């Protein structure tokens, strides 16, 4: 009877996790249905996935090139193919992330970690502005890696090279993802307790992705002719900005220089947006920090390993600061960091059962505080919507 009672909180927690993931998945299915019914192609939610190489090599064009070729082979609407591809990719992610999260130990700490507005709930709370974004490729790689490393036996020899080929695809999908590749090395360093053979092999395997990112970032911006070629290849299914280049869309944005990106970001930066992102950014990292401190996760590693983990994480965060200068979707960048960090922390808790028995358990009274934390704020997607009322809806009551 006592064992049955002890199992009830765990079952309820797993049900909550299933509900969380299902809600996020359903929201994207519904978004896809709405996009399917639109008379025109959405500029950002779909346009980003239609960038292709028909005007020559451009950044972010690999998924769009695959989608365009599928549309040619099967004589189908490329925008609708993009929606199907998005949903297949996102369904893959949600399935894998459920496999990882379902074994998460139940506690007020892990509840706050998983139900943070800057983790999976980010896309749900930002609906419909946030659709399936290309960082989902990175998350699939990380979750797949963690599921493999969660097994007791040593990982397959092909794991680093599988990671390498997939990170190359991810970077060719969106060059900014190179900034978050250190999280893959953090996972291997944690697994080996040092920067060992697996970490070295993974680093070598990711070199092509890093080189590709450098080439893309050093290359000049796409020409108007290249953008016109992309738009022409899409025919009547091209986004509206293809007809009027004065409008900004995912495809026409390819012609923007770094200076124009900085000016665009400055245009939407105000004292209010700065304050909102400072507060919500700090709130976003509270659950990971509390998890690390509560479970004393640093005890798992020797000092040299901790130095590697800190250096890798710090390099990723430092590189993100450059993104804050040239791009306006601050919430997106914070969400990627929080998602990668949370996935690794959950994996660590699952592979270190001794910690669960030795950490100081919070009193029951902390549950209302955790629930209040989860429901009292949200992380705005980008600068234009970063207002106090959007970030803290209760201010508008």
N, C-alpha and C positions, 0 to 999 in steps of 0.2 A: 504493500500500500504506500509506504514511504517513497519507494522508487517511482511509483506511478505519479505521485505528487511532484516529485522532482522533475519528471519528464514534461509536465504540463507547461511550465514557462518556456521550455525549449521549443515545444510544439507550437505554442502561440507565437514565439519569436520567428520561427520559420514561416509561419503563416503570414506574419507581417512583412517579412522579406519577399515572399511570393507576391503579396499584394502590391508592394512597392514596385517591383520589377514589372509586374503585369500592367500596372497603371501607366508606367512610363512607356511600355511597349504599345499599349492600346492608344495612347495619345499620338504616337508616331504613325500608327496605322490610320487613325482618323485624319491626321494631317495629310498623309499620302492620298487618301480618298478625296479630300477637299482640293488638293493640288491637281488631281486627275480631272476634276470637273471644271477647273478654271478654263475660260476661253483663251487665255494667253499664258505663256510660260512665266512663272515667277522669276523675278530678277536674281534673287539671292538663294532661295531654298533649292531651286532647280538649276538656275543659270550656272552656279559654281560647278555643277556636275556635268555641264555640257561643254566646258572649255576643252578643245581638242587640238590636234597638231596639223589641221588642214591648212593653216597659214604658216607652218613651220613650227619648230620646237618652241614652246612657251611653258612657263611655270604652271603647275597644277593641271596639266593637260592629259595625263595618262588615263584616268577613269573616263573622261569625256571622249577620248579617242576610242576606247573599247566600246563605249555606249554608241558612238557614231557608227562604228563598223557593224555593230549588231543591228542598228536601225537600217543600214544599207543592205545587209544580207537578208533580213526578214521583211524589209519594206514596212517598217513600223515607225511610229512617232517617237523620236529620240527622247522627248521630254517624258513620255510615259515609260519608256524603258528605264530612264534615270530614276523614276519613282520606284519601279520594281526593284532595281538594283539597290537603292537606298534601303528599302524594307527588308530585302534578303540579308544585306550586310548587318542592319540593326537587329534583326531577329537572331542572327548568329551571335552577335555580341550579348544580347539579353539572355540567351540560352547558356552561353559560357559563363557569364557573370553570375547567373543563378547557381550553376554547379559550384562555383567558388564560394559564394556568400552563404549558401544554405548550411554550411558547417560552422558558421560563425558562432562563438559562444554567446549566450544570452546574458546581457547585463545592461544597466543603464548607460554605461560607457559606450558599448558597441551600438546601442540604439542611437545615441547621439551621433556616433560616427557614421552610421549607414543612412540615417534619415536627415542628415545635414542638408540644408537648402543648396549647398554648393557641391553636393555629390550627384547622385542620380536624379534627385528631385529638381535639379537645376533646369533640365529641359522641360519638365512638367510645369514648373512655376513660371517659366518664361514662354510658355505656349501662347500663341502659335509662332512667335518670333524665332524660336529655336527649332529647327528641323533636324534631320540627320546630317551631322557635320563630319568632315573628313577625319577628324581626330579619332573617330570610331575605329579606323584601321589600326591606329596605335594601341588603343585599348584592347582590341582583339588579340594583338600580339602579346601584350603584357599578361592578359588573363590566361591565354594559352600557355605562355611560359610558366606562370605560377602553378597552373594545374599540373604541368609536367613535373615541376620541381617539388610539388607537394607529395609525390610518391616517394617511398622510402629508398628505392633503388636509384643508382646514378642515372642521370638523364641520358637519353640517346645521343650518340656522337653527332647525329645530324642536327640536333637542336640549334646550335649556334648558326649554322648555315641556313637553316630555315628562318631563323630570326633575321639574318642578314638580308635574304632575298625579300622578305616581307617589309623590312624597314626601308629598303630601296623603293618598293612600290609605294609605301606611305609617304616618303619624301617627294616622290614624283607626283603624288596626289596633292600635297600641300607642303611647301618647303619649310614652313615654320615648325613642322613636327620634328625636325632635326634637333631642336632645342630641348625636346623632352626625351630623347634617346637615353640619356644617363639613367633614367629609371629602370631600363632593362638591365643595366650593369649593376645598379643597386640590388636588384633581385639576385643576380648571380653571386655578388659579393656576400650578401646575407646567407645564401645557400652554402657557400664554401667556407664562410667565416674568414675569408681573406680574398685578396685579388689573386685567385689561383688560375689554374689551367682553363676552366670553363669561362671565367671572366675574360681571360686573354683571347680565347677563341671567339667569343662573342664580340669583343672589340674589333678584332681583325675582320670578322664577317660583316660588321657594320661600316667598314671603311668605304665601300662603294656608295652607300647612302650619304655618308658625310661628304664625299667628293662631289656627288650629284648636287647636294645642297649648296656647296660652295660655288659650283659652276652656275647654278641658277641665280644665286644671290649676286654674283659678279657680272652676270650678263645684263645687257641693256634692257630696258622695258620693251614690251611688245609694241610693234609699229601699228599705225592705224590700218595699214594694208593687211597685216596679220589678223587683226580683229575683224576686219571686213570679210576675210576669207573664212574665219570661224562662223561668223553670222550667216554668210552665204551657204555654207555647208549644212546649216540647220534649216534652211528654207523658211517655210511659213511657221515653223515651230521655234524660231529664234525669239529671245526675250525682246520686249518693246524697246530697250535701250539700243538695240542693233539698228533700229530705224531712226532713232534720234540720239546721236552721240553726246548731246548735251546732258542726257540723263546718265547717272552712274549706275552700273550694274556689275555683276561679277565679271562679265566678259569685257566690257568697256573699261573696267578698272585696271585691266592689265597694262594699259598705256600710261598709268600714273607713275610718276617718278617718286623717289624716296622723299624729296623735298615737298612734293604735292601731298604725299601721305602725312608728313609732319604737319603741314598746314591744315589738312582735313581734320586731324586729331585735335589741333589747337582750337579749331573753330568750335568744337563741341565741348572743350574743357572750360569749366567754370569753377568757382570756389565750392559750389554745391556738389558737382560731380566728383571733385577731388576729395571732399569730406565723406561723401557716400561710399566711395570705393576704399578709402582708408579704413572706415569702420567695418564695412562688409568684408573687406579683405582680411582684416584681423579676425573677425568672427568665423570666417571660413576655415582658418587654421586652428581654431580652438579645439575642435573634436580630435584631430590627429595629435595635437600636443598633449591633451588630457589622456588619450590612450597610451601614448609613450610613457608619460609620467606615472599613470596609475598602475600599469603593468610592469613598469621599470624595464622596458625593452632593451635598454642599453646593456643590461647584465648578460645578454645573450652573446655579446661580442667583445673581443679583446680591443684595447685602445687603438691599435693600428687599423683594425677593420672599421671602427667608428670613424676614424679619420677619413678612410676611403668613402664611407657612406656620406659623411658631411661634405666632403669635397665634391662628390658627384652631384648631390642635391644642390649645393651652393652654386655650382657652375650652371645648372639648369635655371635656377632662379635669377642669377645675375644676367644670363642671356635674355631672360624674359623682360627685364627692364628695358632693353632696346626695343622690344615689341611695343611697350607702352608709349614709346616716343613716336612710332611711325604708324600705329594701328589703333583703332578706337574701341575694339571689342574687348575691353579689359575683363569683363566677367567671364568670357570664354577662356581666356588664358588662366585665370584663377581656377576655373572649373577643371581644366586639364590637369593642373598641378594637384588639386585636391583629389581628383579621381585616381590618378596614378598612385599618390601617397596612400590613399585609403585601401586600394586593392592590395598593396604590398603589406600594409599593417594587418589587414584581415588574414592574409596568408601566414604572416609571422605568428599570429595568435593561434592559428590552427595547427601549426607545426611545433608549437612550444607549450604543450599542455601543462607542464609543471608551473608555468607562470600563472595560470588560471587558478591554481590552488594556493598560491602564496601571496597574491596581491591583496591589498586591503579593499574589501568590498564596500561600496558606498551604501549609506543608509537608504532605506526605502523612501524617505522623504525627498531624495534627489530626483525621483521620477517626475514629479510636477515641474521641477526646474528644467529637466531635459526636454519635456514636451513643450514647455513655454519657449525654450530656446529654438526648437525646431520650427514652431509656427509663427514666431514673432518677426521674422525678417526673411528677405530673399536677396539673392545676388543678381543685380541688373546685368543684362546681356552686354550692352555697350553704352557709351557715354551719353547718347541722346536720351536714353530712358533712365539714366542714373539720377533720379530725384529722390528726395526723402520719402515722399508718399509711395513711390514704387518699391523702394527698398524696405520700408516699414509701413505696410498697409494700414496698421492700426492708427497711424497719425491722421488718416483721412476720415476716421469714424466720427 
